[in-house]
Amino acid sequence: MEIYAMTKEHALWEQTIAFAEKCSWKAGPYLANMMRQNKFQDWERVFAACEGENIVGYCTFTEKDELPDIYDFAPFIGFVFVDEKYRGNRISEKMIEAVLKYAGQIGYEAVYLMSGELGLYEKYGFEKIGDYETIFKTVDHLFVRTTKEIQGSDIQVRIMREEDIPFICKADNDESEGNVAYLENQLANQEKQECTVLIALYNGEVAGYVSCTTNADGAAWQTAIFPALWI
């Protein structure tokens, strides 16, 4: 899987236009038209996810998205789409991380995103600011995320992945089948958007994790464990 940050000179520009034009999302043709007319500033980019020779997803990084000009929020990630056949492989997350890296490189400390979904982009480290009326007269949620990792004495925080489970068990001094099964279940629930599991890394080693889950009553509860490396 490769993620490309593109301008109109990129070799995959036209292929991405064709993919957006024919994709199942109604906003795809709108983006394709923007790309044909190159309605982008010099620093703005279209990001494309490529699997082999196939474009399988895209998003944009632009100064404005669907908020009216009366708001000063900028810049934005927009048009996030992944082909149905490739969903479940964290492609959206990989594209977003690529955008955040690029945004940080050109001097932005935070990036915004508008969405009608709750519980999705929070998994990728975004925080909801509020609900705002868009230029389309709809109301969407506004999210923000810093372009920098959460730091402090080489501490990093990110979403748990499958490959983290053995290291979490080791840090927790509990490598039993029961603990592995519990973490695998948490990961499965995360995939179903029923919870979010964040892990803390200290100098590259697992120092703990936090699980945020919604119960049947809709109330959020948290479980925090900080075992082997006390930070």
Buried (B, 14 or more C-beta within 10 A) or exposed (E): BEBBBBEEEBEBBEBBBEBBBEBEBEEBBEBBEBBEEEEBEEBBBBBBBBBEEEBBBBBBBBEBBBBEEEEEBBBBBBBBBBBEEBEEBBBBBBBBBBBBEBBBEEEBEBBBBBBEEEEBBBBBBBEBEEEBEBEEEEEBBBBBBBBEBEEEEEBBBBBBEEEBBEBBBBBBEBEEEEBBEBBEEBBEBBEEBEBBBBBBBBEEEBBBBBBBBBEEEEEEEEEEBBBBBEE
